[in-house]
Amino acid sequence: MRDPVIYRILRSTHHRTGDDWCIYPMYDYAHPLSDALEEITHSVCTLEFADHRPLYDWCLDYVDYSAEAQGRPQQIEFARLNLSHTVMSKRKLRELVEQKYVRGWDDPRMPTISGLRRRGYTPESIRDFCERIGVAKRNSMVDIALLEHCIREDLNLRASRVMAVLKPLRVIIDNYPEGQVEWLETENNPENPAMGTRKIPFSREIFIEQEDFMENPPKKYFRLQPHGEIRLKSAYIIKCERVVKDANGEILEVHCSYDPESKSGGATAGRKVKGTSHWVSASHAIKAEVRLYEHLFLAENPDEAEGDYRSLLNPDSLQILEGCLVEPGLAEAEVFSKFQFLRQGYFNVDPDSTRERPVFNRIVSLRDSWVKVKNNA
């Protein structure tokens, strides 16, 4: 064991005792004694503290604390959790917060408990993740895709499926009665029938995703196209009749016709088309803000990359979408409620949300790349 430094002299004003005291214990001396006085039974540390354990034990052997504490604490070292595409160092996380690379300690891109909660990760998914990776005595890197897999598995049976259009394109159904509103029934979660059904409004004007229409589509494009048909989820089959553009050639709206005999769940709904799109009623939809989150860092292990780790920050780690449209029932959603936006991913209601303008954080996309990697291993 090295010759340890136990105290240091620091002539500086202390935030509690002022200038009354200038001798301070070093961490390696204070650590075992504070554990003993606080009656800590097991002091769990990361692997770099293994070299400090002889001094930890020496202090407990030669300092009499029996009058103040019962029992002797034990230091045990384990490998810390290293998560890909992020940093776990408190110093670096503090720099990210103080230098405003993120919005605070609860920023949904931060690997903090408050950040994970605001992103939408559930306690069950985090516990499942920790159980899967276990406890090790050797440092290693855990792929963040495994954490994403755990939240997908947790929310698959619990999150209601809802319709939200992130980049709206107006669709007018010319042969649908003007002014008519139909309340259609749709399931809340096909993976969990016990969650029941709900009613959604359907009208002559709706919105679909911009990416669900192409004028000159490639082969095997099964969304809406000129003179092509798609089924609207839980509604009708529609056919594109014409496109209206502005002076710059940008598409303003798509005019369609619908087949009244193709209503989902009806006796005559047997006609099949290859594509199905989600949608919202134009007169009923609620405007929302959607925040799309990606990995905080571009590099898998920013701690080991050359240069300043901050140069590896992902400039697209947050994308804010204004003017998104969601079905009207989501105006009542409580903060931290979780939903699956059909074909978009799982989303969490952010604390910034209001009834007039709900805000949703994307927890994770629907694609589970970790399962593919695992199956191909």
N, C-alpha and C positions, 0 to 999 in steps of 0.2 A: 504493500500500500504506500502511495506517495505521501510525502510530508504535507498534510492539508493546511490550508488557510481557513481558520474558523471565523474570525472577525475581520472586519475592515473599518477603517476610520474615514468617515465622509463628513466634511464640514459643509453641510448644506441644510437648508431649512426643510424640515419634514412637514408633510401636509397635516399631520395630527399633533405632533409634539413640538413643533416649531424648532427652536435652537437649543432645547434642553438636553439633547442627547446627540452624540456624534459617533458612537460605536454601534455597528450593526452586524448581526450574525450573517454569515454566508449561507447560501441556499442549502448546500450539502449538510450543514450543521442544523439549520432550522427545520429542514424537511423531516428527519426521523423524530426529532423531539416534538414537533407539532403533531405528527401522526400519533405519537404515544399519548400526549396530553388530550388529544381529541378522541382517543380510544379507537383509532383506525386499526382494523384487524389485518387488512390486506391492502397495501399500497401498490396499485397497478400502474406500471410505467412502461414507456416505450423502450426499445432495445438499447438505445444509446445510454440509458441509465445503468446498464449492467456493470460498467466500470466504476460506478459510484456506490455500488452495493456494499463493498468492504467498509467504506467510511460510514455508511448508514448503520451497519451492524456494530461497528466500533463505538459510535456515539451511544447506542443503546446499551452496550456492555459497560461503559464507563461513566455514564451519567445516571444518577439516582433520581428517578421520576416516580418511584413506587407510591409516594404519598399522594400524588396528583392523578395517577392513572392506573388502571387495572389491565394487566396483560401486556404483551409485547407485539408490536406490529411487524409485519413481514413485507418486504419489497419483492414483487414479482414482475419480471419484464416480459412483454409480448410485442410482437411486431405491430406497428400501427397500421391503420387502414389507409392505403394509398389508392386513390380513385383516379382513373384516367381522365384526361382533359380538364383537370382542375388542380388547385394547390390546396394543401391541408395545413400549411404553416400558419400559425396565428399571426406572426409578423407580416407575412405577405398578404393575408386576408385583410389585416388592418390597413395596410398600404392601399389596397384596392378600394376600401371604404373611404379612407381619409383623402385620397387623391381623386375620388369621385369617378373611378372607373366603373363602379356599380352604384346602386341607389341607396345602399345601406346594408346593415348586417342581415336584414331579412329580404334582401334582393333574391328573387327566385333562382338566380344563377349561382348563389353562394352555397357551399356545402355545410351550412350551419343548420341547426334544428329549426330556427325561425325561417330560414330561407327555404328549406325543404317543405315546411308546412305551408308557406305562402305559395310555393310552386304547385302544391297539391298532393305531395306524397303523404300517404297514410301511415300511422304507427305500425299497422299490420304489415305493410309492404317493407318497411325498414327493418322490422324484426325478422321477417322472412329472409331478407337480403343478408343480414348478419348471421343467421343460422346457416345459410348456404355457404358462405365463405369461411366460417369457422374462426378459430383462434390459432395463430401460428407463431413460431419462434424465428421465422425467417422473413425478411422484408420482401414484399412482392407488390405487383401492380394489379388491381382489380379493374376489369373492364366495366365502365359505367353502363354498358349495355345490359349487364346483369341486373343492376338496380332498376333500369327501365323495364326489363322483363318482369320483375317482381311487382311493380305497380300495375302493369297491364293485367297480370294474372289476378290481382286483388280486385281491380275495378271491373273486370270483365263481367262478373256476376252481380255487381252492386250498382254500377253507374247506369242511369237512364239514358237511352238513346234519344237524341233530339236533333232537330234540323237547324242548321246555321249556315248562312251563305256569307263567306268571307270576302269575296270579290264579286259583287252582284252584277247580273245581266238581266235586264227586263225582258219578260216574255209576255206577250198579249195573246190570249186564246180567243180568236175572233168569233168563233161560233158558240162560245159559252155565254149564257144569258148575262147581259150587263146588269150590275147591281146585285146579282145573286151571290149568296154566301152559303157554302156547304160545309158542315162540320163532319170531317171524316175521322174514322177511328183508326188508330195505329198502336202497335205494341210499344211498351216502355223498354222492354229488354227481351229479345227473342231467346237469349241464353237462360233467362229466368222468368218463366211464365207467371210466377207468383207475383211479380211486380205489376201485373195488370196492363191496362190500356189507357189511352187518353184521347181527347178530341182535338183536332187541329183544323183551322179554317182554310178553305179553298175558295178562290175567286177567279175572276176573269184575267186579272193581272197578277203575275207571280214573278219571283226572281229565282234564277238558278246561278250556279257558278259560271264565271266567264270561261273557264277551261272546259266546261261541259258543252261548248258549242264551237265548231270550226267550220269555216266556209270551204276550205280545201283540205279535208282531213286525210291523213295517211291510211294505209290499209290497216284493218283490224281496229279502227277507231269506232267504238260502239256508243258514243254519245250523240248529241243532237247535231245534225248537219242538214244542208238544204235537201228537202224532200225526203229526209230520213225521219225515223220514229224512235222515241224513247218512252219508257214508262216513268211517270212521276211517282216517287215512293208513296205507297198507300193511297194513290189517287188514280189518275187515268193515263192512257196512252195518248201522246200528242205527236203531231207531225209538223215539221217546219215548212211553211208555205212561202215566206219571203223575209227579207232582211232590210232594215232601215238604217242608213248610215248618215253621218254628218258630212260637212264640206271637206273634211280631211280624210274621209274614208273610214273613220272609226265607227264601229257598230254601236248604234244607239239602242235598238230593240229588235227582237225577233218576233215575228207574227206566226202563230201556229193555229192548227185546228185540233180538236180533241174528239176522241171516239167515246160517246156517252155510254156505249155498251161494254166498255173495258174497265169499269170501276173495280178497283182492288177489293177482293173479298166477295164480289157479286157473283151471281149465277152465270153471267156471261163474260167473266174475266179471264177465260182460258186462253185468249190469243196471246202469243208470246213474242216479245222483242228482246234483243240482246242487251240493251243498255237500260240502266235505271239511275235516275238522278234525284238528289234531294232538292228541296225548294222551300220557299216561304211565300205566304200571301202578301202582296204588295201593300194592301191597306191595313194589314194586321201586324206586320213584322215590327219588331223593336230594334232601334239602332243600338249598336254595341261597339265597344272597343275590345279588340282581341290582341293579346301580346303573345307572339310566337318566340319561344326560347330555344336556343341551340347550345352546344357546348361552350363553356366560357373561354377555353383555350383551343387553338388550332392543333397544337402538338399533343400527342398522347401523354407525354411526361414532361411538362414544362419545367419542372425542377432540374432536369438533367440536360435541357437544351442549352446550346451556346448563346451567350449574350444575355441581355436583360429579359427576364421571364415576361415582363409586361409587353414586350414587343411581339409576343405570341398570342396576345389576346385576340379573340375572334371578333372582328368588326360587325359580324352579323349575328352575334349571340342574342340580340333582342331586335325584333321587328314589330313595330306597332301598326296595326291595321285599323284605320278609322272607317266609319261608314259600313261596318259589317251589319248584317241583319239576322236576327234570331227569332224563333217562333215566340208568340206573345206570352206563353206560360213562364218563360225564363225571367220576366220582369219581377216575379215573386221569389226568385231563387235567393236563398240565404248565403251569406259569406261562407266560403270554404265548402260549398256544395260542389259535387263532382258530377260531370256529365260526359258522355261520349258524343261529340259532334260527328254525325254520320260521315264517314270517309275522310275525316279530318284528324281525329285523335281524341285524347282525353283532355278535358279542360276543368279548371278550378275557378270558382268565383273569387275574385281578388277583393281585399278589404277596401280598395278605392271605389268599389262598385256602388251605384245608387239605383234606386228604382227607375229613375228617368234615363240613366245611362249605365247599364251593367258593364262590368269589365271582367274579362275572362283570360286566365293564364293557361297556355298550353302546357300540360304536364308532360306529355309524351305523345309522339305520333302513333299511328296504328301498327306500322310495320315493326316486326320484332326480329331485328337482325341477329340478336344473340342466339335465338333458337336455331337459325340457319347455320351459324357458325358451329354451335354445339353438335348439330346433326351431321355436319360435314367433317367433324374432327375424327 
